[in-house]
Amino acid sequence: MKNFNPDPRKVLQLAVILCVAGVLAAAAFAAISQYPLFLTGSAQPNVMILLDNSGSMNTIMEHRDYDPAVSYTGSFKGAEYYQNRIDYSRRGDTYYLESSESHDTVNGNGSNQFTVNGRTITLPFPYVGTRWNGNYLNWLFFHATEAQYGTLATDASIRVTRIQTARSVISDVVKNVSGVRFGLFKLNTSQGGRKVKDCGELTPATVDAAVDGINAETWTPLGEALSEIWQYFRGGDSLYNDSVTYVSPIEEWCQKNYVIMVTDGEPTYDGCYRGPFAGYGCIDGEDAATHLADVAEYMNNNDASQKVTVQNVSTYTIGLTLDSALLRRTAEEVGGGKYFTTTSGISLGTAVQNALADIASKVAAGSSVAVNTSFLNSSSRLYRGKFKSPDWIGYLEAFRLDAATGAIVGYPDSPDWEAGSRLNARSSSRAIYTAGVDGRYRRFEYSTSNANTLAGAGFMNFSSAKAADLIGYIRGDLHGNTTPAGYRKRGSKLGDIISSSPVVCAPPNGSYTDTAYKQFKQDHKNRQELVLVGANDGMLHAFNADNGDEVWAFIPNFLLNKLKFLRNDPYAHTSYVNGAITVADAYIQSKNVDGTTAGSTQWRTIAVCGLRDGGKGFFALDVTDPSNPIPLWELTAASSATPNGLGYSFATPLILKVRDEEAAGGFRWVAALANGYEGPTSRKAASLIIADLASGEVVSEIVVDSTAFSGSSPNGLASPAAIDRDMDGFADTLYAGDLNGNMWRFDVSSAKKAQWKADCLFAAGNTQPITAAPDVVVRLGYQYVFFGTGKYLDEGDKATSLTQSFYGVKDNNSTKNLTRADLVGQTITEVSDSGTVYRTGTSLAVGSKKGWYLDLPGHGERVITEPAATGTSRSARIIFTTFTPSNDPCLPGGTSWLMQVNMETGGPLKDTPPDPQVPPPVGRPLPPPGSVARPIILGGRIYLHDIEAKITTTPAAGDNLQFGLRSWRQLLSL
């Protein structure tokens, strides 16, 4: 997966060997997914394509400048269709245009050249039987300009018939759209329709032969054909075809079913209905009244299967060179679908893609919510990011929290503001920035006026001629019909917000007591509060926390050459700024926007951001002035200063103050960064990178696993947690886990960097990878380190069923190489009491053991988010969520439990009322489809963001808990 004096060096080597032993048994590491895993695995929809194969589909595709709504004068009959033919019997070997009534007086030659009105035009002649509308011929020979009719010889899109165009579009769609069970129907000559391919049988390998075998040769009984498709979805004997029995394609109770009808006309010979539609009567004929819309309405409102839930069938209609009120009503008013009208092969392809996009549309979320206060009060607000696929639109919403109850005011449909809609409605220019890579990281405006510069090798590495189009597209300055040709049409300026949790950048509120910080707080006490969030449009966005207006956006330099993928049509989802953001005040050397040094060392507010699966690197901005971000640095996989290399930056950065005898004042502010996953191929190592916060220079890289790369055993470090043991303002110890199940302790307490070291605190084993940060509490003379195991990073992780666990390990700063044998194992049991399901657990005494563990009982259950330690000495507890990916194709996402256990034992809470008849709970299930976000605790309530973007709130047992804003300095001493 895209993933130290005896001699202290020998001690470290021994610890490393003990912690990585047995690595060859680990599961293989697959590729980091660029698509949200919790959206995959749902039951694939059935999409039956009904292709109109009536005679009119032999009509030539018309020039884009021709307007069929205009009656053009000329010698041809406007309402007639003409065909090329060779007449041997009456006129010799001469080419003619023949209407359906009689021979026309126009003749031509063997090259298909016809002379009319003094104008000689070579008409495309795809095959015998091609039809030409008389009105279109009048336009060509009497009204078109020379340039217009001259394109007949060169424009391939108007040298083919409608049926050829439809075949090509259907072939392209089936070959390029995955996750859909396509089928194909055609029309019978005058009664009903006929199956060509079952749903699931129209595949890239079969589609060409299937569509090429359909010729335009029938009437247009669309209503009868649609009723035959309904019979197909139900299963049973055909309504119109002898000796044909259908097996319903509906396999799952949640499966969605659709018809996409592609036609160039309204129904003819469409009046004899059978089966459940027999009441519509039988009045057949070319102009018989149609019940097409009635059939679609019936299909949308009735159950086609005997599954658990109602299985209706929705109808989408596409009018090829046709705008039909009947087709619009059939789809949009009664059929549960949408209607699209097209004029060309390109627009037909777009229409089919848009129909499929509408079918697949979902709203979801994979990030946590954020709150702007540590304590519940009248100004408390909650922020949530979410997204809609497959058009990948992002949303950021703000809700006020009731100061007394913690209730979310206006939830779910009436937020105080939604940033995406405000950005789309904005008429003024946006402030979007990027950085240069000249060693100074000076700021550049990402605008079309800078296109020549931004096209260069140090930026987008894109051709200058195309750079302006791409820049305008990324900025969202181009919409609708002005979108550059071939570019994907965007539905919003704000891209999808999936895994990047919003972070509030508030006025300084630290507890530092030095005079400089007090002045810093005073100077900035009224500064504008921002909400920072990353999106998969390439940007870190800063929004005004009061009204949701975008203040600025920033594109890191090392993502610039990736932006071109956003324009692709069709679009395969690509991640960009999808990672965690950390904001903190720090005392560092500041910079100007041009990268030059700005005065002396001073207090500043800094944001450090990772990309998660969006890239291999981190970047930092000075956000002291909320309207004027200053790029500080970017640390990427290509940096030679990180010997073991950065992988995908899944970790949450930490901003710390450490001792350093080589730095001015004997200390240094740094960013502590886990190296992440899938680093350089030859070094899939795990390491903690410590970079100077002002410059990005790597101060130290503490490597815990330098094992040479093996396809079955790549490693990588997860998010760290840091503590200040003696509360003197300096970080002393960090903890982080790796993919081989080791929890590492990093000692950075010395002022001598050479003495910084790592020890393996605990080895869970390589079948229990650790991919989330631990939480750490100082309690009774120990550091209690709490963490869970499990991985959910690549497609293969969904099927993993190995038992995962949650651990509480005691560390006295010298503890090393603990295993499960050193801990007490508590047992979780699921209980059902009067319809209420919950979990209870044992509470065995820990005694002299070094902690406790809980094996998660669910098949495939795991912990993939950071826990939250909170409470008082009487009710100290650890709160965490679990997630089990769904194996049911009808349940994308999965299931989750919210767990609350005693911090000291891993059992039920101490303050749980005793009741011998009711076992005390340690966990309760969360509503499907589960949550992959960490819990937020505020005002005695737990707030959880689930996969469907719903927010679940539940009381936290015990005291009025406060845990809204977190940083490494918030150390619980219980």
N, C-alpha and C positions, 0 to 999 in steps of 0.2 A: 504494500500500500504506500500511495503517495504520502509517504511518510516523511612524600611529603616528609631523625635524628633519634632505642636503636635507630635505624634509617626510616624516616617517615614514608619514604616512597615504597618500601617493602610492605609496610603496614597497609597502605592504600591499595597496593596491588593484591594483597591477600583478600581485602574486603571486596574488591571488584570481582575476583575469581569466585568467591563464595556466592555473590549476588547474581552472577550470570550463569551459574552452573545449570546444566540441563537444558540449555537454550535450544538444542536441536529438536526438542519435542514441540516447539511452539508452532502455532498455525502459520501458514504462509501469509505474507503481507501482500494484498492486492493493490489496485490503483485507487488513489484518493478520488472520491466521487465529486464531480462538478455539479451534480444534481441533488436536490434535497432527498436523502434516503427515505424520509418518512412519507414522501409522495409516491414512491415506487411501490409496485406490488399489488396495486388495486386491480380488481377484475377488469379485464380489457373489454371495452364496449363493442357491441356488434353494430357495424355500419353497413347497411345494404345500399349499394348505389344502383338506382334505377336509371338506365341510359335510354333516352328516347332514340329509337331507331326507325322513326317514321321517314317517309320519303323526303320530307322537307329538310332533313338533316344532310341530304346530298347538296344543299345549297352552298355556294362558294362563300367563304368568309369575306366580309365586306371591308372596304377601306375605312380606316378610323375617322376620316373626315366626312364620310357619307352619313347623312342624318335620315334614318328611315321614317321619321315623323313628317318629313317634308315630301310633298308630291312634286316630282320633277317632270317637266314637260319634255317631250321627245317623241320618237316614232315607235317606241315600244309600249306595250300595254302595261301600265304600272302595276296592275293587280295580278298579272300573269307571271309564271315561271317559264324560263326558256332552257332548252337543253341543246348542247352541241350534238350534231348527228351527221352521218354521211348518207346521202340519198343517192343510191345507184339507179333505182328504177325510174324515177321521174325526171331527174335533172342531170344524170351522169354522176361522175365521181367528184362531187362538189360538197363542200362543208356548209352547213346551214345552222342558224339559230332557229329552233322550232319551239313555238309555244304549245300549250296543251290543246289549243283549238285547231290550229292549222299551221302550215309552213309560213314562216315570215319571208318577206322579200329580200332580206339581208343575206348575202352569201359571203363565203370566205374561202381561204385556200387551205392546203394541207398543213400549213404551219399554224393554223388556227388564228390567222390574221383576218380581222373583219373591218370593213370600211363603212362608216356611217357618218353622215353630216360632215364629210370631208376629212374625217379623222380616222386614221388607221391604228388599231390597237390589237396587240397580240394578247388574247385572253388565256389565262391559265387553264389547263385542261387536265386535271389530275387523273380522271378516268371517265369512260363513257357513262353518261347519265348524270354528270354534274349539272346542277341547276343554277340558273341566274335569274334573280328577281328583275322584272321589267323596269321597275322604278330605279334600281341600282344601275341598270344598263343605260337608262336615260341620263343619270348623273354622270356616268363615265364618258359617254359619247357627246353629251350636250352641255355639261356644266363644270366638270372637273377641269382643273388647270393642267397644263402639260406636266408640271412637276408631280401633281397628284396621280394622274393615270400612268405616269412613267414609272412609279414605284411598283406597278404590277409585275415588272420583270425582275425586281430585286427583293421585295419584301416577302419573306417566306410565310409570314402569318396570314397573308391574303392570297396565297396560292394554294390553299387547301380548303377542304369542305368542313362544314360544321362537325360532321361525324368523325372526320380525321382529327380535328382539333380536340374533340371530346375524348377520343381514344388516347391521344398523346397526354392530355392532362391527367386522366385517370391513371395511366401507367406511371407518370412521374410521381403522383401523390402516393400511390401504393408502394413505390420503390423508396420513397424518402420519409414516409411517416411510419413510425413504429408504435407499438402499444395499442393497435386497433385491429379488430377482426373484420376485415373487409369481405364483402360478398358482392355479387353482380346479378342484376335482373335486366331483362329486356322486354319489349312489347311483343305480344302476338299480333298477327295481322289485323284482327278486328275485335278479338275477345280476350281481355285479360293480359297477363304477362307470363313470363317463363324464367325460371332460375337458370343462370349460366354457371355461377359458382356459389357454393355455400359460404356463409360467414366463416372466416378463417381459412378458406381455400384460395381466395384471391390474394396471392402473395407476389413478391418481386419475381419469383421464378415462373409464375403462371399467368401473370396479368397480361403480357403482350399477346399471347395466343388467345386469351379469352376475349379481349376487346377487338382484336383483328378479325375474329370470327363473327362479329356483329355488323351487318350491313343495313343501310337505310332503305327500308322496303315495305313498311307497314303503315297503317293508320295510327291514330294516337289515342288509344283507350287508356289514358293515364289513371282514371279513377278505378277502373276494373283491375288494372295492374297493381295499384296500391292495395286494393282489397286482397289480391293474391299474395302480396308480400305479408299482409297481416296473417293470412292462413299459414304462411311459411313460419312466421315467428311462433304461432300457436302450435304448429305440428299437426299432422293429419293429412287427409286426402286433399289434393289440389282442387280448387274451385273450377278451373278452366282447362286443365290438362289431364287427359285420360291416363290412367295407370301411373300416376305420379303421387307418391306419399312423402310428406316432409317429416323430418326429425327436427324439432325445435332447436335453434342454436343457443337458447338461453341455458347456461350451465350453472350460474351462480345467482343467489338470491338478491344480490345487489347490482347485478349486471345491467348496464344501460343499453338501450336499443334505439337505433336511429335509421331513418331513410334519408338519403340525399338524392333528390330527383333532379336530373339534368335534362332540360327540354328546351326546344326552340318554339314551342307553340302550346296553345290550349288544347284540351281534349277534343277528339272526334271519334265517332262510333263508340261512344262511351256511355251506354245506357242500360246494359243488362247486368244487374248485380245479383250475386248469389251468396249463400251462406248467411252470416249474420246481417248482411246488407241487402237481403232479398226484398225487404220492404221498400227499398228505393225504386223498385219497379224495373221494367224492361222496355224502354223506348229507344231502340237503337237507330243509328243513322249518322251521317256526317255531321249534322248540326243538332244532334240530340242534346237535351239538357244534361248537364253533368252533375254528379254528386261528389266530385273530387274532394272538396273541402269537408263534406260530411263524413267521408271515409277517414280523412286525416283526424277529424275531431273524435270520431269513435276510437281510433287507435290510441289517441293521446289520453283518453279517459277510461279505458278498459284494460283489464288484466290479460296479458297474453300467455301467462304461465301459471303453474300451480305451486310456485315457490312461496317462501315465507312472506315476502312483500309483493306489492303490486308491480308488475312488469309491463309498463306501457311502452308505446313506440312513438317517438317524436319524429316529425317530418320537416325536413329542410328542402326548400325549392330554389333552383337556380335557373333563371330565364336567360337563355343564350340569345343575344340580340333581341331581347323581348322584355318589356316592362308590363307585367300582367297583374291586374287587381285580383284575379282569381288565384293566381299562384301566391300572391302576397297573403291573401286571406287564409289559404290552405296551410301555410307555414306559421305565420306570425299571430294570427288572430285565434285560430282554433287548433293548430297542429303541434304547438309546443316547441317550434323551431324558429328559424329565421329565413327570410327571403333575400336573395341576392340577384341582381341583374347585371349582365355582362355584355360587352360589345366586341371583345377580342379574345384570342387564345390566352393572352397574358392575364386579362381580367378574369377569365374563366378559372384559371389556375388559382388566382388570388381568392376567388369566391369559394372554391372548394376548401382551400386552406383556412379561410375565415370560418366556414361552417365547422370544420374540425376543431379549430381553436375555441369556438363557442362551446362545442361539445365537451372539451377537456377542461374548461375554465374551473378553477378552484381558488379559494382564499385560504391562506395558511400562515403559520408562523413557527420559527424555530429558535427565537431569541427570548430572553427574559424581559419582563417589564422593568421600568426604572422609576424610582421616586426621588423627589428633590429635597427631602428633609430627613433627618435622623429620628425625629419625633413627630407624631401626628399632631398637626395644628391647622389653623384656618388657611394657611397657604400651601398645605400639602397637595401635591399633584402627582398623578401617575401617568407614565408615558409608555406606549406600546408601539412597536413596529410590526408590520405584517406585510404580506405580499399576495399577489394573485398570479397564478400560472394559467395558461402557458404564455400569456403576453408579458409576464414578469413586471407587473406594475407594483410599486412600493407605496406604502401608506405609513404615516407616523401620526398617532393620535395622542391627545392630552385629555385627561379626565381629572376633575377635582375630587379629592377625598373628603368625606364628611368628617369633621374634626372629632365628633363625639362617637361615631359608630365605626368609622373606617370604611363605610360603604362607598362604592364608586359612583359618583353623581353623574347621571346621564348615560351610564353604560347600558347597552352596548352601542346604541345608534346615535347618541347625541353628545359627542365629545366637545370640549371647549373649542378645539380646533383640530383640523387635519391638514398636515403640511403639504401633502402631495397635491391636493385640490387647490390650495392657495398658490402653490408654485405654478401650476398649469394656468391659472387665471392671471398670473402676473404679466404685466405688459413691459415693465422696465427691465433693463439688462441685468444679467446675473454676474456676481463677482465669483469667478471660478479661477483658481490658481493651480500652478504646478511649480516644480523646482528644476533648476539646472543641475548638471553633474560635473561642474568645474572644480569641485572640492569645497566650494562655498555654499552650494545649495541656495543660490539666490532665487528669489521668487519671480515667476513669469505669469502674466495673464494668459489663461487658456482661452484665446479668442481668435477670430478669423483675421484680425489685424496683425496677429503674430504668426500667421500661417507659415510663412517662409522659414522662420526660425524654428517653429515647432515641428516642421517636417524633417528636420535634420537628424543625423545619426544619433546625437545625444538626447533626442527626444522621441518622436513618434517613429522615426525611420520609415517615413511614408513619402510617396511622391508628392512634390509641391503642388502639382496640378490637382490632386485629390484631397490634400490636407484641409483646405478650407471647407469642402463639403463635409468631411468627417468631423471637423471641429464644430461646425454649425449643428450637425446632427447630434453630437454628444451633448452640446449645450441645450438642445431642445429648441433651437431658434427656427428650425424648419419643421413644418407640420403638414399633414394632409397631402395634397397633391404636389406640394413643393419638396417632399422628401426625394432626395436624389435617386435617380433610376437604379433599380436593383437593391436598394436599401430596404431593410425591414421597417415597416411602419410602426412607430412607437405610440403607445397609448397614453404615456405620461412622461413628464420630464424626470420624475423620481423613479429610479430603478428599484428592483425588489430588495427588501430588507429581510434577510433570512436569519442569519446567525449572529449578526452584530447587534448587541443589546444597547439601547440608548443609554447615554451617560450624561448627567447634568454637570455643566461647568458653572459653578456658582461663585459669588464673591468669596474671597479668602475667608476660611473659617477654621484654620488650624489652631493648635494649642501652643505653638512655639512662643517663647517668652522674651526673645531678644528684641531689642529696640527697633531694629530694622524691620522685623516682621510686623510688629505692632503698627509701624508707620505704613507698611505695605497694606495691611488690612484697612487702615483708615483711608488711604488714598483710593482704594478700590471697593469700598463697602457698598457703593451704589451702582457698580458696573452691571451691564445687562447680563442676565442669566441666559446661558445657551444650553441647547440640547444637542449633543454630538451623536451621530450615528453613521455607520458605514452602510453603503448600498452597492449592489452589483451592477451599477452604472459606471463604476470606476472611481467613485468619489467618496470622501469623508464629508458629510454635510453638517453644517452648523445652523441650527434653527433658533430663532428668537423664542425663548421659553414662554413668553407671555401671549404671543399671538400666532406662532407657527410659521412666520415668514422666514425664508432662507436668508441668512446673513452672508454666508459665503460657502464655497465648496472647494475641496482640495483634491487633486489627482496626484498621487505619488509618481515620481519620475519613472520608476521601474515598472509601472503599469501602462505607460503611454503606448508602447508598441503592441499592447494587447487590446487596445480599445477598438481596433478595426473589426474584431470578432462580433462586437455588439450590432453591427449593421447587417450581419448575415441573414439572408432570407432563403430557406427556412433557418431558424435560429436554434442552435444547440446550447442550452444554458451554460454560461461561463461565470465563474465566481471572480469577484474583484476585491473590494474592501468589505470583506465578509467576517472580519475578526473582531477581537475584543479591544476596547479602548480603556485606557487608564489616564486619569487627570489628577494632578497633584501640584502643590506649590513646592518650589525648590529654589535654593540659593546658588545661582550659576552665573556664568558669563553670558550676557545677552548679545543678540545680533540684530542687525538691520535687515530690511527686506532684500538688500543687494548682497547679503552674505558677509558684510564687514562687521567687525566687532563694534558693539555699541556701549561704550563707557565701561564702568567698573562692574564687578560681580554684584549681583543684586537679587532680590526675591522676584521670581517670575512664576507664572502658572503654565505648566507644560502638559501636553497631551502626547502619549505614545500609543501607537496603534499597530496591531497585527492584521493579517489578511485571512487567516484560517486557510481554507482551500483555494483562496484567490491568488496566492503567490508565496514565494519564499523570501520573506523579509519583513522588517519593521520600519516605521518612520516616526519622526517626532516633530511637533510643531510647538512654537511658543504662542499660547492663546491668551496672554495676559490682557491684551487689548481685544475685546470680543469682536471687533469689526476689522481687525488687522492681523491675521495669522502670519507667523514668520516661520518658514521652513528651517529646521535645525540640521537634520541629517536623515539619511536612509541607510539602513544596514541590510545588505542583501546576500543571497547565496553566493554571489560572485566575489564577495569580499575575501581577500587573502588573509585578513586579520582573524578569520575564524577557521583554524586548521581543520576542524571536523565538520564545518559547513552547516549553514542553516537549511532546514527543510521547510515544509509548509508551516507557516507560523500560526498554529492552532492555539498557542498559549496566551493567557492574559499577562501583559507586561506588568512588572512591578517597578515603582519609582521609590528608590531607597537612598538613605544617607549612610555611608560606610566610612570607617576609619581608613586613612591612607597616608602614610608618612611622606609619600612623594608628592602629595597635592598640597596646595596652599592652605594653610590653616590646619593641616593634618587630617582633613576629611574631604570627601568627594561625594557629590550626588550622582547616582548611577541609575541605569535601567537594567533590571535583571530579567533576562530573556531565556526561556527554554528553547533549545535548538529545533524542536518540532520533528516532523516526520518526512521521510523520503528525502534525506539530504543527498550529497554527492554519491553516485553509485558505488564508489569504492569505499565509502566510509559511512555506512548507515549507523552512526554512533548516537550516543546520548550525552548531552553536555549542557551545562549552564553557562550562558554568555553574559558577562557583566560589561556594559558599555558606559562610557562617560556620557552623562545626560546632556551636556552642552554641545559636545562635538560628535558623538557617536563612535569615538575611538574605542576599540575593544580593550578594556583594562585587563580582563582575565577571562579565560575559558576553562572551566573546571570540567574535565572529561570524566564521566563515570563508566562509560563502556566504549572502548575503542576497538571492539571486535571487528575483524574484517567482514565486509558485507557477505551475507549468505541469503539466498532467496527465501529461505524459511525463517530467518531470524534477524530481520532489520530491527533496529531499536530507535528510540527517540524519546525526548523528555517532555513531560506534560507540564501544565502550568504550576509554578511554584507558589508557596506561601512563605511569608517571612515574619519573624518576631524580633522584638527588642526585649531580651530577657531581663535586663536590669533597668529598663525604662529611662535610659539616658539619651534617647533620641537617635541612637545608632542601631542599625540592623545587625544582629549577631548571628542568627541562624535562619537558614531557608530549608524548606522541605519540598521535594517534588518526586513524583513517581515516573516510571518508564514503562515501555511496552512489554518488558520481560517480567513485570510484576514486582519490581523492586521499589521500595520507598527509601529515597536518599536523604541524608542530612548533610547540608552544606554549612560549614563553619567559616564565616567571614568576619569573625570578631577581632582578628588581629589587624594592626596597622600595617603589617608586612604582608603584601599580597602573596608572597611566596609561601606563606603559611596557611593560606586559604585552602581548604581541603574538603573532600567528600567521604562519607562513610555510609555503608548500607545499613540503615536502621532495621529494615524488615524485608524479607523476601517472601512474597506470596506465591511465587512460581510463575513460570512463563505462560501458563494457561489462564492467568488472571492479570491481563494488562491493566495498567492504571493510566487513564486518559483525562482525568480531571484533577483540579487542585485539591489538596487536603485543606482541612481547617485545623487550627492549632489553638490550644487553650493551656494556660499555666494553672495547674491545680495541684494542691497538696505536695508541692515541691517537684512536680514533674511537668514536662510538656506533654500533653495529650495530643496525639496526632490522629485525626479522623479522616478516613478516605474509603472510597469504594472502588471496585474493580469492574472492568468491562469495556468493550470497544464498540463504536458505532460510527466507523469512518469510511468503510467501503462496502460495496454490494454484498460481498461474502460474509460480512459481519451479521447480516440479518438472520442467517440460518444457524449461527453459532449457538450451541446448546450447552456448552460447558458451564459448570456451576461457578457462579461469581459470588463475591462476599463483600461485607462491609466490616471495616476494622477500626478498633480504637486501641492505639499502641502508646504505652507510657515510655517516655524518653528522659533519662537523667543526664544527657549530654555525653555519656560514655557508652551507652547501650549500642550494641552492634549485632548485625546478622541474626536478628530474631526470626523465628519461623512460627508457623501455626502451633507447634508443640509448646511454645512459650506462652500461649494465650488460652483463655477459657472460652470454650465454644457454647454460645447460647443457641437455643432452637426456636425457630419461628413456626407457629401453627396457625392455619387459617380456620376461622370460626364463623358459623352462620347462626345468628340468634334472631328469631322472629323476622326473618327476611333481611336482616342487616348483616353484611359480611365485613369482617375485620380480621386483623391478625393480632395474635397475642404471642408472648415469648417467655422463655424461662429467665430466671434471675439468679443464676448461680454466683456464688461469691468469687470475686477475683483473687482475693488473698494475696499471696506472694507472686502470682503470675504477672506478666508484663502487659496485661490488657485483655481484650476480648475480641471475639469475632462473631458475625452472623452470616451463615450461608443463606443466600436468597433461595427460596423454595421454588420459584417459578421457572419453568423450562425456558431457558434463554434470557432470563431476567438479569439485569445488570445495572450498575450505577455509572452514569456518564456525565454527571454534573456535580459541581462543588457542593458539599454539605454546608450547613449553617449551625454553628455552635452558639448557644444562647442560654439565658436563664439566670437563676440565682443559685447560691450554694444549696438551697433546699430543692430547687427544681431544675438543676443543670441538665440540659438535654442537647442532643444532637438531632437535627432535622435534615432529612435527605429524601430525595425521590428516586425511585427505580423506574426502569423502562424495559419492556419486553416487546421487541418488534413482532408485528403480526405475521402469522403464516397463512391467515385467511385472506384470500384475494379480495374479499369484500370489506376488509378492515385495514386500509392503509394507516400508517402510523403504528399503533400498538396499544398496550395497556401500561398503566403506571400505578404505583402505590406511593402514598405520602407516609413516611415513617418518622416517628418521634420516639427516641429511646433514651434511657438514662445514660448520661455521659460516662459514669464511672463503671457501669456493669454491662451496658448494652441491652438491659432488660426493660421492663415497664418503668415509668417514671415513679419517683419516690412519693409524689403527692397524689398518685392515683388512688381514689377512694377504695378501700378493701371491700370486696364482695365475693364471698366464696362461691356464689352461683354464677357470677359473670367474670370470666378471666379478663384481666386488665389489658387494654389494647396497646399495641405498639405501632399499628399501621392501619390505614384505611385506603380503599381503592379510589382512584381518581376517575372521572368520567372518560370513556374512550373519546378520541384516539390517543390519549396519553400526552405526556409532556417531555420535551427534551431540553427544558430550560430550568435553571436553578431557582429555588424559591426565594422570595423577598419577604422579610418579616418586618412589620411596622404596626405599632399600636395594638399589639396583642393579636394581630391577624397575619395569616400567611397568604401571600398573593402568588398565584401560579399562572403562567401563560401556557396554554396547551397548543397542540399542533394545528388545530382549526382556528387559532387566534382568539379563542375564548379565554377569559380570565376567571379562574376559580379562586374564591376566597373561603378561608376556613379559619376558625379560631385556633390559636396556638394554645395548647393546654398549659394551664398554670398561670404564671404572673403576666403582667402587662409588659410584653417584650418589646424592645426597640432595636431594630437592626436594619434600618433603611439604607444608610450610606455606609460603605465599608472601605477601609484602606488597611495597609499593613500595620499601621500604628494602633488600630483598634484591637487591642489584645485583651481577652477576657481573663481575669484572675478570679477564680471561683474557689 
